[in-house]
């Protein structure tokens, strides 16, 4: 049996919230046709949600009892780190993209 602590509960809730966010973004995209600026912002937000979902799945994959020298364990650890860094870079690039668009418009 896998023991869950408070961090795992937070990751589980954020996993559900990311799925809900992707569903809401999908509904919004169908309802209106956006310009290039809004489209690129939506893509960055979608990438953040998707990378976070991959992070959550890999964190729960690490909870499995795998041998220490398993290639699966190593790939899960690598996936966890890469998806966390990609999530952070997507979130950080959103305000930078907005600032770049404002400079071009001015």
C-alpha positions as CSV (number, residue, x, y, z in Angstrom):
1,X,0.0,0.0,0.0
2,X,1.3,3.5,-0.9
3,X,1.3,6.0,1.9
4,X,0.1,9.5,1.0
5,X,1.3,12.6,2.8
6,X,0.1,16.2,2.6
7,X,2.4,16.9,-0.4
8,X,0.9,14.0,-2.4
9,X,-2.6,15.3,-1.6
10,X,-1.6,18.7,-3.0
11,X,-0.2,17.1,-6.1
12,X,-3.3,15.1,-6.6
13,X,-5.5,18.2,-6.3
14,X,-3.3,20.1,-8.7
15,X,-3.5,17.2,-11.1
16,X,-7.3,17.5,-11.1
17,X,-7.1,21.3,-11.4
18,X,-4.7,21.0,-14.4
19,X,-7.1,18.7,-16.2
20,X,-10.0,21.1,-15.5
21,X,-7.9,24.0,-16.8
22,X,-7.1,22.1,-20.0
23,X,-10.8,21.4,-20.4
24,X,-11.7,25.0,-19.8
25,X,-9.1,26.2,-22.3
26,X,-10.5,23.7,-24.9
27,X,-14.0,25.1,-24.5
28,X,-12.8,28.7,-24.7
29,X,-10.8,28.1,-27.9
30,X,-13.8,26.6,-29.7
31,X,-16.1,29.5,-28.8
32,X,-13.9,32.3,-30.2
33,X,-11.2,32.7,-32.8
34,X,-8.3,34.5,-31.1
35,X,-5.5,36.6,-32.6
36,X,-1.8,35.6,-32.6
37,X,-1.2,37.2,-29.2
38,X,-4.0,35.4,-27.4
39,X,-3.2,32.2,-29.2
40,X,0.4,32.2,-28.1
41,X,-0.7,33.0,-24.5
42,X,-3.1,30.1,-24.6
43,X,-0.4,27.8,-25.9
44,X,1.9,28.7,-23.1
45,X,-0.9,28.1,-20.5
46,X,-1.7,24.8,-22.2
47,X,1.9,23.8,-22.1
48,X,2.1,24.6,-18.4
49,X,-0.9,22.5,-17.6
50,X,0.3,19.6,-19.7
51,X,3.8,19.6,-18.3
52,X,2.3,19.8,-14.8
53,X,0.1,16.7,-15.5
54,X,3.2,14.8,-16.7
55,X,5.0,15.9,-13.5
56,X,2.1,14.7,-11.3
57,X,2.0,11.3,-13.1
58,X,5.7,10.8,-12.7
59,X,5.6,11.8,-9.0
60,X,3.0,9.1,-8.4
61,X,5.0,6.7,-10.6
62,X,7.9,7.3,-8.2
63,X,5.7,6.1,-5.3
64,X,5.8,2.6,-6.8
65,X,8.2,0.2,-5.2
66,X,10.8,-0.3,-7.9
67,X,14.3,-1.6,-7.6
68,X,17.0,1.0,-7.1
69,X,18.9,0.0,-10.2
70,X,15.9,-0.1,-12.5
71,X,15.9,1.9,-15.7
72,X,12.2,2.7,-15.1
73,X,13.1,4.4,-11.9
74,X,15.8,6.4,-13.5
75,X,13.6,7.5,-16.4
76,X,10.8,8.5,-13.9
77,X,13.2,10.6,-12.0
78,X,14.5,12.3,-15.2
79,X,10.9,12.8,-16.4
80,X,10.0,14.4,-13.0
81,X,12.8,16.9,-13.2
82,X,12.4,17.8,-16.8
83,X,8.6,18.2,-16.6
84,X,9.0,20.4,-13.5
85,X,11.6,22.6,-15.2
86,X,9.5,22.8,-18.4
87,X,6.5,23.8,-16.3
88,X,8.5,26.6,-14.6
89,X,9.9,27.9,-17.9
90,X,6.4,28.0,-19.4
91,X,5.0,29.9,-16.5
92,X,8.0,32.3,-16.5
93,X,7.8,32.9,-20.2
94,X,4.2,34.0,-20.2
95,X,4.9,37.5,-18.6
96,X,8.0,37.8,-20.7
97,X,6.0,37.2,-23.9
98,X,3.4,39.8,-22.8
99,X,6.2,42.4,-22.2
100,X,7.7,41.6,-25.7
101,X,4.3,42.1,-27.4
102,X,3.8,45.4,-25.6
103,X,7.1,46.7,-26.8
104,X,6.3,45.7,-30.4
105,X,2.9,47.5,-30.1
106,X,4.5,50.7,-28.7
